[in-house]
Amino acid sequence: MAKGRIAVVVKGYPRLSETFIAQEILGLERLGLDLLIVSLRKPYDGAVHALHREISAPVLYLPEYLKDDPARVRAGRNVAARLPGYAEAEAIYAADLARDPSASRRRRWGQAAVLAAELPGDIAMIYVHFLHTPASVARYAATMRGLPFAFSAHAKDIYTTPDWEIAEKIAAAEWGVTCTAANVARLRALADRPDKVTLGYHGLDLSRFPAPPERTGAGPVRFLSVCRAVEKKGLDDLLRALAKLPADLDWRFEHVGGGGLVARLEKLAERLGIADRVTFSGAMAQDGVIEAYRRADVFVLASRVAKNGDRDGLPNVIMEAMALGLPVVSTRVSAVPEIVTEETGILVEQRDPAALADAMARVGGDPALRARLAEAGISRVKTRFSPMPTLELLASRLSGDDEPAHRAA
C-alpha cells in the first residue's frame, strides 16, 4: 500500500456542507499523514469553517469545465498520453463512455488527464471522496499513473450511480469505506470481494463544540433545521407539518443553509400562513450554526428519498444537534435510524407531514420529554460516534500499516 504522500480527491473544497470531509482531512494530518487536496472545482461558498483554516495541505484545483482552460487541458493530455497506463485508462474510459455518452463523462476524462499530468512525483496513492464523478476522475488518473486508489462513499454517490459503474470501481479499488450500515449492505452486494468495503462512521469531534446550553422551556418552542434546501431534505414537508401544529402551541422555526429551493420555500410559507413564524437564515460558517443549535429547542430533519434516488446517509447535522442537547424529530430514511433511537428522538415515515406534525407537537409540547431525549442524545454521540476509530483505520490503511483482508489473503 501507500508509502508516501496521499492525494485526496474531492468534488469541491472547501464546502460549508461537507464538514465531515474537512474534519477527516484535519484528523489525518494530525495523525501524521502528508496530504495533497485535489478539488474538481473551486469553492462557491462565501465563507469557510474555522477547521478549514487549520488544514495545512495544499490544494490543486482542476479546471471545472474543460473550456475554461483549454491550454492547460491540452498540455495535460499531451503529458498523460505518454504515461505507461494511458492506454489502459483510455480503454476503461471508452467502455464507460459507451454506456454513458455524456458531456460530464468527457469532462471527467479531461480532468483526469490534467490530474495525471500534474500530480507531484511523491504521490503514492489516490484516495477519493464520493463514488460518482470524483471516483471516475481518480480511477482514470490512478490508472494512467500506475497508482493504487481507494474510496470513501457517502449517500448520493451510492444511490444515483448505476450498479455497473459502482461494481467496476469497487473492483478497481484497493479498498473502500462508507459511513452507514445501510451503505455497506448496498456496496457489498455489488463488490467483487465484500470485505473490500468497511463501515466507518465519520463521528463528531466534540472538542469543537461548547457544552449544551441550559434550556428553561420558557417562551415559544424553537424548531430548527440545518440543511441545504434541496429535494431530499423534505423542507416542503416540514413547512406543511408546521402549518398543522396545534393552535395552542407557540412556536418558531429557523432554517439554516443555502440551496436552490429557498425562494420557493419562502413562498410556500406565505401560502401556508406561517411566514411570520419562519426564518430562513441562509448558509453560515460553523460558529453561526452552533449558535443556531444553542437557541433552538428541537431539531427537525424531514429527510426523504428524492425522485432520482438521492438520499441522506447519516447526516452530520443530527450528530451536531444531539451533541448540543437537542432532541431530534426525523424520518426513517437511510441511516437516520442508526443514530436516532426512541431514547433520543422520534422518527416517522418520509413524506408524511401529518405524522411529522404529531411528532413535533409531542416533543415541542413537553419540556420534560425534550430534556430526557436530549440527555440520551448527548450520551449516544459521546459513546457511539467518536471520529477516532475511523480516522485511525484510514490512517493505518493509507499509510500502508494495515493491509485490508482481501489483500493480505
C-alpha positions as CSV (number, residue, x, y, z in Angstrom):
1,M,0.0,0.0,0.0
2,A,1.0,3.6,0.0
3,K,4.3,4.8,1.5
4,G,4.3,8.5,0.6
5,R,2.0,11.5,0.2
6,I,-1.7,10.9,-0.4
7,A,-3.8,12.8,-2.9
8,V,-7.3,13.3,-1.5
9,V,-9.7,13.9,-4.4
10,V,-13.0,15.8,-3.6
11,K,-15.6,17.4,-5.7
12,G,-15.3,20.8,-4.2
13,Y,-13.1,22.3,-1.5
14,P,-13.8,23.9,0.9
15,R,-17.5,23.4,1.3
16,L,-19.7,24.5,4.2
17,S,-22.0,21.5,3.7
18,E,-19.2,18.9,4.0
19,T,-17.7,19.5,7.4
20,F,-17.2,15.7,7.7
21,I,-14.6,15.8,4.9
22,A,-12.7,18.7,6.5
23,Q,-12.8,17.0,9.9
24,E,-11.4,13.9,8.3
25,I,-8.6,15.7,6.4
26,L,-7.6,17.6,9.6
27,G,-7.7,14.4,11.6
28,L,-5.5,12.5,9.2
29,E,-3.0,15.4,9.2
30,R,-2.9,15.2,13.0
31,L,-2.2,11.5,12.8
32,G,0.9,12.3,10.7
33,L,-0.2,11.8,7.1
34,D,1.1,14.1,4.4
35,L,-1.8,15.1,2.1
36,L,-2.5,16.9,-1.2
37,I,-6.1,18.0,-1.7
38,V,-7.3,17.8,-5.3
39,S,-10.6,19.6,-6.0
40,L,-12.6,19.2,-9.2
41,R,-13.9,22.8,-8.8
42,K,-13.2,25.9,-6.9
43,P,-15.4,26.9,-3.9
44,Y,-18.7,28.6,-4.3
45,D,-19.4,29.3,-0.6
46,G,-18.6,32.8,0.5
47,A,-17.4,31.6,4.0
48,V,-15.3,28.7,5.4
49,H,-15.4,26.9,8.7
50,A,-12.7,27.5,11.3
51,L,-11.4,24.0,10.9
52,H,-10.7,24.7,7.2
53,R,-8.1,27.3,8.4
54,E,-6.4,24.6,10.5
55,I,-5.7,22.3,7.5
56,S,-2.2,22.8,6.1
57,A,-2.5,20.5,3.0
58,P,-2.0,22.4,-0.3
59,V,-4.9,22.3,-2.8
60,L,-4.7,21.5,-6.5
61,Y,-7.7,22.8,-8.4
62,L,-8.6,21.1,-11.6
63,P,-10.4,23.0,-14.4
64,E,-14.1,22.5,-13.6
65,Y,-15.0,22.9,-17.3
66,L,-12.5,22.0,-19.9
67,K,-13.4,25.1,-22.0
68,D,-12.3,27.2,-19.0
69,D,-8.6,26.5,-19.6
70,P,-8.1,24.7,-22.9
71,A,-4.3,25.3,-22.9
72,R,-4.0,23.5,-19.6
73,V,-6.2,20.7,-20.7
74,R,-4.3,20.3,-23.9
75,A,-0.9,20.2,-22.1
76,G,-2.3,17.7,-19.6
77,R,-3.5,15.4,-22.4
78,N,-0.1,15.6,-24.1
79,V,1.7,14.5,-20.9
80,A,-0.9,11.9,-20.0
81,A,-0.7,10.3,-23.4
82,R,2.9,9.4,-22.7
83,L,2.2,7.8,-19.3
84,P,2.6,4.0,-19.1
85,G,-1.0,3.4,-18.0
86,Y,-2.6,5.7,-20.5
87,A,-3.8,3.0,-23.0
88,E,-5.4,1.0,-20.2
89,A,-7.1,4.1,-18.8
90,E,-8.3,5.1,-22.3
91,A,-9.9,1.6,-22.7
92,I,-11.7,2.0,-19.4
93,Y,-12.9,5.4,-20.4
94,A,-14.1,4.2,-23.8
95,A,-16.2,1.4,-22.2
96,D,-17.6,3.9,-19.7
97,L,-18.4,6.4,-22.4
98,A,-20.2,3.8,-24.5
99,R,-22.7,3.3,-21.6
100,D,-22.7,6.9,-20.5
101,P,-22.2,9.2,-23.6
102,S,-22.5,12.4,-21.7
103,A,-20.7,15.7,-21.5
104,S,-20.0,15.0,-17.9
105,R,-18.2,11.8,-18.7
106,R,-16.0,13.6,-21.2
107,R,-15.2,16.3,-18.7
108,R,-14.1,13.6,-16.2
109,W,-11.7,12.2,-18.7
110,G,-10.2,15.6,-19.4
111,Q,-9.9,16.4,-15.7
112,A,-8.2,13.0,-15.1
113,A,-5.6,13.8,-17.8
114,V,-4.8,17.1,-16.1
115,L,-4.6,15.4,-12.7
116,A,-2.4,12.6,-14.1
117,A,-0.1,15.1,-15.7
118,E,0.2,17.5,-12.8
119,L,0.2,15.1,-9.9
120,P,3.5,15.5,-8.0
121,G,6.0,12.6,-8.2
122,D,5.9,11.9,-4.4
123,I,2.2,10.9,-4.5
124,A,1.9,7.2,-3.6
125,M,-1.9,6.8,-3.6
126,I,-5.1,8.5,-4.6
127,Y,-8.0,8.5,-2.0
128,V,-11.3,9.8,-3.3
129,H,-14.5,11.0,-1.6
130,F,-17.7,10.0,-3.4
131,L,-18.1,7.2,-5.9
132,H,-19.6,9.1,-8.7
133,T,-17.8,11.9,-10.6
134,P,-14.7,12.2,-8.3
135,A,-14.1,8.5,-8.3
136,S,-14.2,8.4,-12.1
137,V,-11.5,11.1,-12.3
138,A,-9.5,9.4,-9.6
139,R,-9.7,6.0,-11.2
140,Y,-8.7,7.2,-14.7
141,A,-5.8,9.3,-13.3
142,A,-4.6,6.5,-11.0
143,T,-4.6,4.0,-13.9
144,M,-2.6,6.4,-16.1
145,R,0.0,6.9,-13.3
146,G,0.0,3.3,-12.1
147,L,-1.1,4.2,-8.7
148,P,-3.5,2.5,-6.3
149,F,-6.7,4.2,-5.3
150,A,-9.2,3.9,-2.6
151,F,-12.6,5.5,-1.9
152,S,-14.9,6.8,0.7
153,A,-18.6,6.6,-0.3
154,H,-21.4,8.6,1.3
155,A,-25.0,9.0,0.0
156,K,-26.0,10.5,-3.4
157,D,-23.0,8.8,-5.0
158,I,-24.1,5.4,-3.8
159,Y,-27.8,5.7,-4.8
160,T,-27.7,7.6,-8.1
161,T,-24.7,5.9,-9.7
162,P,-25.5,2.9,-11.9
163,D,-24.8,-0.6,-10.5
164,W,-22.3,-1.4,-13.3
165,E,-20.3,1.6,-12.5
166,I,-20.2,1.1,-8.8
167,A,-19.2,-2.6,-9.2
168,E,-16.4,-1.8,-11.6
169,K,-15.0,1.0,-9.4
170,I,-15.0,-1.3,-6.3
171,A,-13.3,-4.0,-8.3
172,A,-10.6,-1.5,-9.4
173,A,-10.1,0.0,-6.0
174,E,-7.8,-1.3,-3.3
175,W,-10.5,-0.8,-0.6
176,G,-13.3,1.4,0.4
177,V,-15.1,2.8,3.4
178,T,-18.6,4.1,3.8
179,C,-20.4,5.9,6.6
180,T,-23.5,3.8,7.3
181,A,-24.5,0.2,7.7
182,A,-27.2,0.7,5.0
183,N,-24.5,1.8,2.6
184,V,-22.2,-1.1,3.5
185,A,-25.0,-3.6,2.6
186,R,-25.6,-2.0,-0.8
187,L,-21.9,-1.7,-1.7
188,R,-21.0,-5.2,-0.6
189,A,-23.8,-6.6,-2.7
190,L,-22.0,-5.1,-5.7
191,A,-18.4,-5.8,-4.7
192,D,-16.1,-8.4,-6.2
193,R,-15.0,-9.1,-2.7
194,P,-17.4,-7.9,0.1
195,D,-14.6,-7.4,2.6
196,K,-13.2,-4.6,0.5
197,V,-16.0,-2.3,1.9
198,T,-15.7,-1.3,5.6
199,L,-18.1,0.6,7.8
200,G,-16.6,3.8,9.2
201,Y,-18.8,6.4,10.9
202,H,-17.5,9.9,10.4
203,G,-18.3,10.7,14.0
204,L,-18.1,14.1,15.6
205,D,-15.1,15.9,17.1
206,L,-16.8,17.1,20.3
207,S,-13.8,19.3,21.2
208,R,-15.1,21.8,18.6
209,F,-18.5,22.2,20.3
210,P,-19.3,24.1,23.5
211,A,-21.3,22.5,26.3
212,P,-25.1,22.3,25.7
213,P,-26.9,25.4,27.0
214,E,-29.3,25.4,29.9
215,R,-32.8,25.4,28.3
216,T,-35.5,26.7,30.5
217,G,-38.5,25.8,28.4
218,A,-39.8,29.4,28.6
219,G,-41.1,31.2,25.5
220,P,-42.1,29.8,22.2
221,V,-40.7,26.4,21.1
222,R,-38.0,26.9,18.6
223,F,-37.7,24.3,15.9
224,L,-34.5,24.2,13.8
225,S,-33.4,22.5,10.6
226,V,-29.9,22.8,9.3
227,C,-29.6,21.5,5.7
228,R,-29.3,22.5,2.1
229,A,-32.6,23.5,0.5
230,V,-32.7,20.5,-1.9
231,E,-35.4,17.9,-2.6
232,K,-34.0,15.1,-0.4
233,K,-34.2,17.3,2.7
234,G,-38.0,17.5,2.6
235,L,-38.3,21.1,3.7
236,D,-41.7,21.5,1.9
237,D,-42.9,18.5,4.0
238,L,-41.6,20.3,7.1
239,L,-43.3,23.6,6.3
240,R,-46.6,21.7,5.8
241,A,-46.1,19.9,9.1
242,L,-45.5,23.3,10.9
243,A,-48.8,24.5,9.4
244,K,-50.5,21.5,11.1
245,L,-49.2,22.2,14.6
246,P,-51.8,22.7,17.3
247,A,-53.1,26.3,17.6
248,D,-52.2,26.4,21.3
249,L,-48.5,25.6,20.6
250,D,-46.5,28.8,20.5
251,W,-43.6,28.0,18.1
252,R,-41.0,29.5,15.8
253,F,-38.9,27.8,13.0
254,E,-35.5,28.6,11.7
255,H,-33.8,27.1,8.6
256,V,-30.0,27.4,8.3
257,G,-28.5,26.5,4.9
258,G,-28.2,27.6,1.3
259,G,-29.7,25.8,-1.7
260,G,-31.8,26.5,-4.8
261,L,-35.2,25.9,-3.2
262,V,-35.1,28.7,-0.6
263,A,-37.1,31.2,-2.6
264,R,-39.8,28.6,-3.4
265,L,-40.0,27.6,0.3
266,E,-40.4,31.2,1.3
267,K,-43.4,31.4,-1.0
268,L,-44.8,28.2,0.4
269,A,-44.5,29.5,3.9
270,E,-46.5,32.6,2.9
271,R,-49.2,30.4,1.2
272,L,-49.5,28.3,4.4
273,G,-49.9,31.4,6.5
274,I,-46.8,30.7,8.7
275,A,-44.3,33.1,7.2
276,D,-44.3,35.3,10.3
277,R,-43.0,32.4,12.4
278,V,-40.5,31.1,9.9
279,T,-36.9,32.4,9.3
280,F,-34.6,31.4,6.5
281,S,-31.1,32.4,7.8
282,G,-29.0,31.2,4.8
283,A,-25.7,29.4,4.8
284,M,-23.4,30.0,7.8
285,A,-20.0,29.1,9.0
286,Q,-19.9,26.7,11.9
287,D,-19.8,29.2,14.7
288,G,-23.1,30.7,13.4
289,V,-24.6,27.2,13.0
290,I,-23.6,26.4,16.6
291,E,-25.4,29.5,17.8
292,A,-28.5,28.4,15.9
293,Y,-28.4,25.0,17.7
294,R,-28.0,26.7,21.1
295,R,-31.0,28.9,20.7
296,A,-33.2,26.0,19.4
297,D,-35.3,23.6,21.4
298,V,-36.0,20.8,18.9
299,F,-34.1,19.7,15.8
300,V,-36.1,18.6,12.8
301,L,-34.8,16.9,9.6
302,A,-37.5,15.7,7.2
303,S,-35.2,13.6,5.0
304,R,-36.7,11.7,2.1
305,V,-35.6,9.7,-1.0
306,A,-35.6,12.1,-3.9
307,K,-37.1,11.2,-7.3
308,N,-33.7,10.3,-8.7
309,G,-32.9,8.1,-5.8
310,D,-30.7,10.6,-3.9
311,R,-31.0,10.4,-0.1
312,D,-29.1,11.3,3.0
313,G,-26.5,9.0,4.6
314,L,-26.0,9.6,8.2
315,P,-26.5,13.4,8.5
316,N,-23.8,15.1,10.5
317,V,-26.2,17.8,11.5
318,I,-28.2,15.2,13.6
319,M,-25.0,14.4,15.5
320,E,-24.2,18.1,16.0
321,A,-27.8,18.8,17.2
322,M,-27.7,15.9,19.6
323,A,-24.2,16.9,20.9
324,L,-25.7,20.3,21.7
325,G,-28.6,18.9,23.7
326,L,-31.4,18.9,21.1
327,P,-34.0,16.2,20.8
328,V,-34.5,15.1,17.2
329,V,-37.6,14.6,15.1
330,S,-36.7,13.0,11.7
331,T,-37.7,10.3,9.3
332,R,-36.9,6.6,8.7
333,V,-34.6,7.2,5.7
334,S,-31.3,5.6,5.0
335,A,-29.1,5.6,8.1
336,V,-31.0,8.1,10.3
337,P,-32.3,5.2,12.5
338,E,-28.7,4.2,13.1
339,I,-28.3,7.3,15.3
340,V,-31.8,8.4,16.2
341,T,-33.4,5.9,18.6
342,E,-36.6,6.1,20.7
343,E,-34.4,7.2,23.5
344,T,-33.0,10.3,21.6
345,G,-35.9,11.4,19.4
346,I,-38.9,10.4,17.3
347,L,-38.9,9.0,13.8
348,V,-41.8,9.0,11.3
349,E,-42.2,7.8,7.8
350,Q,-40.9,10.1,5.0
351,R,-43.3,12.4,3.0
352,D,-45.9,12.4,5.8
353,P,-46.4,16.0,7.1
354,A,-49.2,14.9,9.4
355,A,-47.1,12.3,11.2
356,L,-44.2,14.8,11.3
357,A,-46.5,17.4,12.9
358,D,-47.7,15.0,15.5
359,A,-44.2,14.1,16.5
360,M,-43.1,17.8,16.6
361,A,-46.2,18.6,18.7
362,R,-45.4,15.8,21.1
363,V,-41.8,16.9,21.6
364,G,-42.5,20.6,21.4
365,G,-45.3,20.5,23.9
366,D,-43.4,18.5,26.6
367,P,-40.3,20.2,28.1
368,A,-39.6,17.1,30.3
369,L,-39.6,14.8,27.3
370,R,-37.3,17.2,25.5
371,A,-34.9,17.2,28.4
372,R,-35.0,13.4,28.6
373,L,-34.4,12.8,24.9
374,A,-31.6,15.5,24.9
375,E,-29.7,13.8,27.7
376,A,-29.8,10.5,26.0
377,G,-28.7,12.1,22.7
378,I,-25.6,13.6,24.2
379,S,-24.6,10.3,25.7
380,R,-25.2,8.4,22.4
381,V,-23.0,10.8,20.4
382,K,-20.2,10.7,23.0
383,T,-20.2,6.9,23.3
384,R,-21.0,5.7,19.8
385,F,-19.9,8.3,17.4
386,S,-16.3,9.3,18.1
387,P,-14.4,10.1,14.9
388,M,-11.2,8.4,16.1
389,P,-11.9,4.7,15.2
390,T,-12.5,5.6,11.6
391,L,-9.6,8.1,11.4
392,E,-7.2,5.5,12.8
393,L,-8.5,2.9,10.4
394,L,-8.0,5.3,7.4
395,A,-4.6,6.5,8.6
396,S,-3.4,2.9,9.0
397,R,-4.6,1.8,5.6
398,L,-3.4,5.0,3.8
399,S,0.0,4.8,5.3
400,G,0.3,1.1,4.5
401,D,0.5,-0.1,8.0
402,D,-2.7,-2.2,7.7
403,E,-3.4,-4.3,4.7
404,P,-7.1,-5.0,4.0
405,A,-8.0,-8.6,4.5
406,H,-8.5,-9.3,0.8
407,R,-5.0,-8.0,0.1
408,A,-3.3,-10.0,2.8
409,A,-5.0,-13.3,2.0
